[in-house]
């Protein structure tokens, strides 16, 4: 097991991840998007880096998706205790590899390298979410007869310098961490961004769905 003190999850107990304080309304919405994005890939095997409370394994398992979990924290009882920078799996071992609200727990300098390791063991897709703390200036949602609900919002950078708080090394929207910079780092890994969005009902989460590009 890697004993690097800068690894994600900081050996928190599982009680933290199943508490009502942790699982607030916005986080429940984030679970919805996580599972929907994985379902949309049509993959049948998933590696989840940083499983938290483990909801994903149960829900996707009921839908016939095989989920394997990996975490540095043995208290969360993952299938494998390991770090995202050294995953103990063969190349292309899973259809989809995901890490939701995980990579910000590691220094930004390791971001592209960790994504590359996730891409190595993925067959088709890598999906991540990151905290997006740009300020929301406008948030509008309205419903017209016979049409679906329309929602839109505008976010702007805070221009604040991010200060390490014992958990997050960086966050989108803080000074120096614009979405465009994150996308440039992703491009270094050879992954192709298929979707990048912030949902209106979970506006502090920025999702990236990436396709693994294979050379033929």
SVG drawing of the C-alpha trace seen along z (x, -y; Angstrom):
<svg xmlns="http://www.w3.org/2000/svg" viewBox="-49 -37 53 45">
<polyline fill="none" stroke="black" stroke-width="0.4" points="0.0,0.0 1.3,-3.5 1.8,-5.5 2.0,-8.9 0.2,-11.4 -1.0,-13.4 -3.4,-10.7 -7.1,-11.2 -9.6,-10.3 -7.1,-10.9 -8.1,-7.7 -11.5,-9.0 -13.9,-6.5 -16.8,-5.1 -19.2,-6.7 -18.2,-10.1 -19.3,-9.0 -22.7,-7.7 -23.6,-10.6 -26.4,-13.0 -23.9,-15.9 -21.8,-14.4 -24.8,-13.2 -26.6,-16.5 -29.1,-17.2 -26.5,-18.3 -24.4,-15.3 -27.3,-13.0 -27.8,-14.8 -24.2,-14.2 -24.7,-10.4 -27.5,-10.6 -25.2,-12.1 -22.3,-9.7 -24.5,-6.7 -26.2,-8.1 -22.9,-9.0 -21.6,-5.5 -24.8,-4.0 -24.6,-6.1 -21.3,-4.5 -23.0,-1.1 -20.0,0.4 -20.4,3.6 -17.4,3.3 -16.4,0.3 -13.4,-0.6 -14.3,-3.2 -11.4,-5.0 -12.5,-6.4 -15.8,-4.7 -16.8,-6.8 -20.0,-5.2 -20.2,-2.6 -23.6,-3.5 -22.3,-3.1 -21.5,0.6 -24.9,1.4 -27.0,-0.5 -25.0,0.3 -24.7,3.9 -28.5,4.2 -28.4,3.0 -26.0,5.7 -22.8,3.6 -19.8,5.2 -18.1,2.5 -14.6,3.0 -13.5,0.4 -10.0,-0.8 -9.0,-3.2 -6.0,-3.9 -8.2,-3.8 -8.8,-0.3 -11.5,-1.5 -13.8,-1.9 -13.4,1.8 -12.5,1.4 -11.9,4.4 -8.3,3.3 -6.2,1.0 -4.0,-1.0 -3.3,-4.4 -4.7,-6.0 -1.1,-6.6 -0.3,-2.9 -3.4,-0.8 -2.8,3.0 -4.6,3.9 -3.7,4.9 -4.1,2.6 -7.8,2.3 -9.0,4.2 -12.3,2.3 -14.7,0.8 -15.0,-2.4 -12.7,-3.9 -14.1,-6.7 -13.0,-9.0 -15.6,-11.4 -14.4,-14.2 -11.0,-12.4 -8.2,-14.0 -8.4,-17.4 -7.1,-15.6 -3.8,-15.2 -1.4,-17.9 -2.3,-19.4 1.2,-18.4 0.0,-14.8 -3.3,-15.4 -2.3,-14.4 -0.2,-11.5 -3.0,-10.1 -5.5,-10.4 -3.0,-8.6 -2.9,-5.7 -6.7,-5.6 -6.7,-5.6 -4.2,-2.7 -6.7,-0.4 -9.8,-1.7 -11.0,-0.1 -13.3,-2.8 -14.0,-5.7 -12.6,-7.7 -15.1,-9.8 -14.2,-12.2 -15.8,-15.0 -14.0,-17.9 -15.1,-20.6 -16.1,-23.8 -16.2,-26.8 -16.7,-29.5 -19.4,-31.9 -22.9,-31.5 -24.2,-34.9 -27.5,-33.8 -29.4,-30.5 -32.7,-30.3 -35.1,-27.4 -38.6,-27.6 -41.2,-25.2 -43.5,-25.8 -46.6,-23.7 -45.7,-20.6 -42.0,-21.3 -39.3,-20.0 -37.9,-22.2 -35.3,-24.6 -32.4,-25.5 -29.3,-27.7 -26.8,-29.5 -23.7,-31.6 -20.6,-31.0 -17.5,-33.2 -14.1,-32.6 -13.6,-33.7 -10.0,-34.9 -9.3,-33.8 -6.0,-31.9 -6.7,-28.4 -5.4,-27.6 -4.8,-23.9 -7.4,-23.1 -6.1,-19.7 -8.2,-18.0 -8.3,-19.9 -5.1,-20.9 -6.9,-22.8 -10.4,-23.6 -11.8,-24.7 -12.5,-28.5 -9.8,-29.4 -6.9,-31.5 -4.8,-29.5 -7.3,-26.6 -9.6,-27.6 -11.7,-25.0 -9.6,-25.6 -6.4,-24.8 -8.0,-21.5 -8.9,-20.6 -5.3,-21.3 -4.0,-18.9 -6.5,-16.3 -5.3,-16.7 -1.8,-15.8 -3.0,-12.3 -4.4,-11.6 -7.9,-11.3 -10.6,-12.9 -13.2,-15.0 -16.7,-14.0 -18.6,-16.0 -17.7,-18.6 -20.5,-20.2 -21.7,-21.5 -25.3,-20.5 -27.6,-23.2 -28.8,-21.1 -25.3,-20.1 -23.5,-23.3 -20.3,-22.7 -19.5,-19.6 -17.8,-19.7 -18.0,-16.5 -15.7,-15.3 -16.5,-12.3 -13.5,-11.2 -13.1,-8.7 -10.0,-6.6 -8.4,-7.1 -6.7,-4.0 -4.1,-4.1 -4.9,-1.8"/>
</svg>
